[in-house]
Amino acid sequence: MSTDPLVVFTPSGKRGHFAVGTPVLTAARQLGVDLDSVCGGRGICSKCQIAPSYGEFSKHGVTAREGALSEWNAVEERYDQKRGLKPGRRLGCQATVQGDIVIDVPAESQVHRQVVRKAASNRVIQMDPATRLYFVEVDEPDMHEPTGDLERLERALKAQWDIPAIRADLSLLSKLQPVLRKGKWQVTVALHKSHTDTIARVVEIWPGLHEGGLFGLAIDLGSTTVAAHLTDLETGAVTASAGIMNPQIRFGEDLMSRVSYSMMNPGGDKEMTRAVREAIDTLAVEVAKEGGIDPTLIVEVVFVCNPVMHHLLLGIDPVELGQAPFALATSESLSLDARDLDLTSINTRARTYILPCIAGHVGADAAAVALSEEPGKSDDLVLIIDVGTNAEILLGDKSHVLACSSPTGPAFEGAQISSGQRAAPGAIEAIRIDPVTKEPRFRVIGCELWSDEDGFDAAIAGSGITGICGSGIIEAVAELRIAGLMDENGLLGSAEAAGTPRMVAEGRTHSYLVHDSTDAGGPRITVTQGDIRAIQLAKSALYAGARLLMDQRGVDKVDRIVLAGAFGAHISNLHAMVLGMIPDAHLDKVTSAGNAAGTGARIALCNVESRREIERVVRQITKVETAIEPKFQEHFVAANAIPHKTAAFPELAQVVTLPSPNFNAGSGGGGGGRRRRRG
């Protein structure tokens, strides 16, 4: 039995006997305890902070007495004066074992620290990024031992960090010598090694200990919007987020119109590639500015996108994606230099990773949703809908996962809507219509008050009321249905038939007046018959895609529904179901996942193993092609009614009774509502 002191690490529970005088960091490394260090135990990075515990620990069979660790030393004193150590903390590289001791490794001191994805979820991201920082002391050159600076850097990394080999490009080599000499042969290097790499590459080098951080971008490249999340590669924290409209919209609002533009205009694909790359480069600068960092500290980028955006980002003509069999140039994941994609505003040696695509119309964004929401690990049957211009739909459980994409168009994003706009301060995001008075009340982005509450006008004085965004138009159309101002076929009644002067005649159709501030120089915001038609087309495509996957599984009902997408978190479950965007389900079983594709990108950015995992998972997902499935059109037509022409919505009927007006009796369109009621 060893007489050496016993060291127990928590929370891992790993334990071992170590000779008196052994540094805690050394003990941790020998036991495989997850204790961080950038400086390699030189007492200058503070990553290896530990919290010793004293007293009797019957659970561990240890009594830890004062003096079980060495005295506070000059290195710790200097660090504490300069930076400050929390009370009770020690530096693991300085404190040495003197007796039996229990040592806690705080979350921020763990290499593979866990980051909670969002407050409402138990899902965590295990930090294991492809790019890491290493502080090394390099031997000075010696005339008697003729070796190059790069070779001596490689030798130092092998001796001090057990990294067998490195490579560096010409741009790094050109700065290597001055940096080594400026740092007096002490430097910090950022090494990138992804799951497919056998040799680590040096992406950056700094003199001395670099403490400015290391960052990556998780980018969700959508058809209408591009969202970027600046992520700290050491902690996993999102330090800033920014979004812009995809400039390719000017070439076509939906994907197929962009494919058509490429077909009809020689060089059109190159034009679209150039536009989106410039936008991403601009966005990188914007998000770095918001995060208060130098853009050159961004050393890695992960992209998720649909197949057409995937090809246009890569500079590949998407023409083959416009016709059966919808062949991708490649469906594999890609690891590239950022400069290959003309990203010049970030670090010149930054690396990019693009998640794999599932199939010709189901892209890396759907793969990212699968990585984030893990339908293949679900005990119950889950339907995940990533709402966007091109909706990605997943249905599955532990036995099998199906996927399809549905061309919803940009209406859900506020585009093609008469008063539509992107989600920004001043946009109406929620609306309620009183079923008796037919009067509206609404809330705008940037203000918590409703429009009929005291103080609303003062609160929105800065932004004004500017338009209606995606979540607002969804609620508006559903509220018109609930209030009996619109029939199940989507027809708006006249002022006479609907019983309110807010119904305004516009030629042969009618509009509902939400807000009019034209007297004060503001906009007149209405919901037009054309707006409702655009929403009907979008929601029908969404429902039909989901229904198609349910047919493939042989089910009429799913256990739960997850709404994802940039505004998934802002869609009211009740209104989505009244509209018939989603199949009938108990409202408690409909939840939001926020931007799941963006979260999937961030997981892949922060954890190398997740890249290997999603590359395996996509091969097991079955793709259903909506474009060639005969039943898709059948489902689409039936789903044009609100909520649906033939499907019963019994769960919805428990919480809301939908009126059955018929504003076009000649068309025979009024009976569907009565046939469907409370079935």
C-alpha positions, 0 to 999 in steps of 0.5 A: 500500500502506497504511503504517498499522499492520496489526491482525489479530483472532483467532479471526475472522481479520479484518484491516485497516490503521488509523491510529495512535491508533485505539482497538482497539474502533473498529477491531473495529467497523469490521471487524465483529469480534464485540467486546462493549461495553455502555458504548459505549467509556467504559471502565466496563463492561469487556465489551471486554477483549482479549488482545494477542499479541506476537511473529512470526506467520508465519500472519498475516504479522505481527510484533508488537512491544512498544509496538504498543498504547498504554501502560496508562492511568489508566482501565485502572488504575482498573478493574484496582484496582477489579475486576481485569483478568486478566494480559495483558488490556487494555480495547479502548476504551482501548488504541490502535493504535501498530503491527502487532498481533495481538489475540485476542477472548476468548470472554467478550468476544464479543457472539455468544459460543457456549455449549455446550449440554451436555458430551456434545454439539457443539451450541452456542447462539450468543448473540444475545438479543432483550433487551440492555443499552445504556449511554448519555449523554443530553443534558440538557434545554435551554429553547431546545430543547424536547424530552422526555426520552424523545426525547433518550434516543432521540436518544442511542441513535441517535447512540451505538448506531445504534438508529433508534427506541424505544418505551416504555410508560406504566410506563417513562415514569413512572420515566424522569425520576427515573432520568435525573436520579439517573444524572446523564444517564448511564443503562443501558437494556434494549432488547427487539427480537425477530425480528418487531419493527421498533422496540425497546422499553425494558423497563427503565432504571437510573441509571449503569452497570447491572452486576446482569445481565439474565435470562430464563426458559426454561419447559417447561410440561408436563402433570405438571411445570413446569420453569424455567431461569433464564438469563443473557442476557449469557452464556447460562449457566443460573444456576438451575433449579427445577421444580414439579408442575403444579397442574392435576393436580387437574383430571385427570392426563392432557390429555384429562381436563382437556379433559373437565373444561372441557367438563363444568364451566362456567368450568373452563378459567378455573379451570385457567388461573388455577391454572397461571399462579399456579404459574408466577409462584410458580416464577419467584420460587423460581428467582430466589431460588435464583439469588440475583437480584431477580425484576425482573431477569427481563425475558423468558420463553420457553414450550414446552408441548403444545397443551392446556397452550398453550391453558390458559396463554393462557386459551383453552378447549381444548374444540376439542382434544378432538374431531376435527379437533383445531383450535388457536386459533392454531398460530403463535408468539406474542409477548406482554407477561408481564402478559397472562399474569398474571406479576406477580412478574417485571419488569412490562414483561417480554416472553414468546415462545411457540414455534409448535405443529406441529398440534392434538396436537403442540405447541410442546414438539415444536417445541422438541425439533426446534429442539434436536435438529435431526432435519431436519439428520440424515444418518441416520434418527433417532427422537426420543422426548420421554418424558412424560405426553404423549409427543412423537415425531419421526422424520426425516432431511434428506429429511423429518421426521414428528411425532406425539404419544402419550398415554402418561399419567403412569405414567412420571413415577411417577404412578398407581404404588402406591409412585410419587413424583416424582424427589426425594431418597429415591426409588428411581431404579435397581434390579437383581434377581438372576436366581438369588436373585431379591433386589433391590438399588437406588439412591436419588436423592441417594446414589451407593451401591447398597443392598447396599453398605457405608455405604448405610444411613448415607448415606440416613439423611437422606432415607430410602427414600420411594418409586419414581420414573419411571426406577425403575419402568421398571427395576423392571418390566424387571428383573422380566421379565429375572429371570423373575418376570413373563411376557411378558404382564406377569403376575407369578408367585406365590411358588411359581411364581416361586421367591421369597417376595418375590412377595406375594399380593394378592387374585387377583394378586401383587406384588413386594416391593422394600423394607419399612421399616414396622417403622421407620415407613417405607414398604412399597415394592412393584411391583403388578400394577396398576403393571405394567398402568399401565406397559404402557399407557404403553409401548404408546402410546409404541411404537405412536406410533413404529411409526406414524411408521416405517410412514409412512416405510416402514421397520422399523428406524431408525438411531438413537434419542434419548430426551429428556424430564425423565428421559430422561437417567435411563432405562437404554437396556437396560431401555427396550428390554426393556420395549419402550418403544422399537423394537429398535436397537443399544444404542450407537445409543440416546442421551439428550438430557436435557430437549430441550424445555427446551433448545429453549426456552433456545435460543429465549431466547438466540438471536433467529434460532432463533425465525425458524428454528423458525417455518420448520421447523414448516411443513415437518414432517408431522403424523401423527394417532394418534387417527384412524390405524386402525393405531395400535390394532393396534400398541398391542395388539401392544405390550402384551407385554413387549417385544412380541407379534410384533416380533422384537428381534434387537439386544436378544437379542444382549445379554440372553436373556429367560426364557419363563415363563407364569404364566397357562397357561390364557390361551395367553399363554406361547408368544409369548416362544418364538416371538420368541426370537433372531429 
